[in-house]
Structure formats: structure tokens, C-alpha cells
Amino acid sequence: MQGPWDKGVATQGYQSPLTPAEFFRAGIAATNAYCRKTLQKDFDRLTVDQQIKVLQEMEQGRVTLDAVGAQEFFNLLLATTMQGFFADPVYGGNRDKAAWKMIGFPGVIAIYSNTSRITGTRSYDVEPKSILDLS
């Protein structure tokens, strides 16, 4: 948590003096401020089409936020959302293993080690197992 805080390159990942929690709080507040200024509503009060448009503009770097870079905020938000969606449910996301079922992922693969043979793009058709299922 010590500088210097030069702008990193994309391959270096998250680079900021803010913790991820601080970065998210600043990004959410800045996104709401941008939406209030341009659309007269907070982000969560926009229509779905308006929300998509704001997110697309952030992703493409066409939005300027006061506290954080809009594109950096979008990228971290997307990455964190995907991590939560595909993580083991023990960590609070991927409710009912929905993401695993969607992609045919068996879960905690160690319990299938003597029978699993995943080849090519064919999914392994078993009920996924979480860390919680082994407890």
C-alpha cells in the first residue's frame, strides 16, 4: 500500500492505492454521480437499456468518472462478478451451483479422480459437488 502509483499496463492487473473495497465504493459512487448528472437518476433507477448503455460506455472508455477510471472500474467489476459466479458456493456465489451446471463442470474434481474422464468439449454429466457437499 505504498507508492509510487504510476499507471500500470493492462498485463499488470489491478494497480491502485485504494484497496479493492475502497475502489468499488468509489466506483459505485462515481457511477451514480455520472448517471445523476447525465440521466437524472442513480444507476439502479435506470431502465435496463440505459444501464446496458452506461456499462458499454464504461467498458469502451467513453465515460469519465471523478474518482476512478471508468474502464478500470468496469473491468474489475466484471472480473469480480465472474469470479463470484463460477466460484465454489462455499464462498457465497454460484447459488445452487448454477454456473457449474450451465457449463458441465463437476465441481470438486478430487472426488471424481478415480472415475472422471473429461475429454474434448463433452461435459461430465454428474451433479456438481461443492466443498460444502463434502463436509
N, C-alpha and C positions, 0 to 999 in steps of 0.2 A: 504494500500500500504506500510505497514511496516512489516519487517521480525519478527522473523526468517523465512527463506524459506526452511524448511525441506520438503523433498519429501513426499507428501500425499499418502494415499491409494486410490484405484480406487473409492471407495464409497464417497470420499470427493469431487469428481469433479475437476474442473479446479483449480489448485494451482500454481501460478507463480507471481513473482514480476512484470512481464510485464502485461500491460493492454491487453485485447483480441486483439485490433488493432495492438499493438506492436508485440504480439505473432504471429499473422497472417503474418505481414510484414517480421518478422524474419524467419518464417517457409517457406514462399514462396521463399525468397532469398536463404535460405539454401537448399531447394529442387532444385532450379535451379543450384546452385553450385554443388550439388551432381550429377545432370544429366549431367552438362557440364564435370565434372571430369570422369564419368563412361561411358557416351554415346555421349559426344562431342556436345550436343545440350541442350538448355533450355527445360524445361518440355513441354511448349506449342508447341515446334517444333518437338516433338517426334511423332512417329506413335501411333495410338490408342492402339495397342497391347503393345508397350513399356510403354505408360502411365499407362495402367492397371497393368503391371508387377511392375512398380515403386510403385504405390499405394498399391498393395498387399504386397509388401515387407515392405513398411512403416507400414501398418496395423499389420503385423506379427512381427514387431520389428527387422527386419533383415537389416535395413538401419540405419546408424549413420549420423545424421546431426550435423553440427557445433554449431548452435545457440540454437536449441530447440530439444527436444526428438521427433524422427520421429513418434513414435506410438502416443504420446500425440498430436502432430500436426494433424495427420490423424484423430484421434478421435474427436478433436474439429472441424475440417473441416467438417467431416461427420455430426456431430450433428447440426452444424450451417446450413449446406445445407438442412438437413431435416426440420429444423425449418422454414427456408425460403420457402421451397416447400409446406409445409402444413399450413402456416400462412394465416391470412386474407389478401387478396390482398391489402388492405389499407396500409399495411406496405411495399409493393414493390415486394413481391414474389407471387407465386401461380397465375401466369398470367391467366386470363380468368377462374379462379377457377378450373384449370385443375386437380390439385391433389384432390380436393373435389369431382369432378365429377368421377374421377377414383375409389374412394373408397365409393361413395354413401353417402357422408357427406352433410347434408343440409345447413351448414353454421351457420349463427347467429340463433341459435336454439330458441331464445326467441320469434321470430316472428311466430314460429310454435307451441308455447306452448299449444294452445287450440286444435290442431289437430294432433300433432305428436304422433305416437306410433311406436317407433322403437323396434323391438323385434328380438332376435336371431341374425342371420347373414344377414338377408334380408335388403337390402339398402332401403332408403327412397327416392322414385323416384319423386323428385321435382327439379326444377332449384335451385342450391345453392344461398343463399343470403349473401352478404358481408356487412360489416359496411357501405361501400360506397353506397350500394343499398338502405339504409335507410336514407341517407342524402338528 
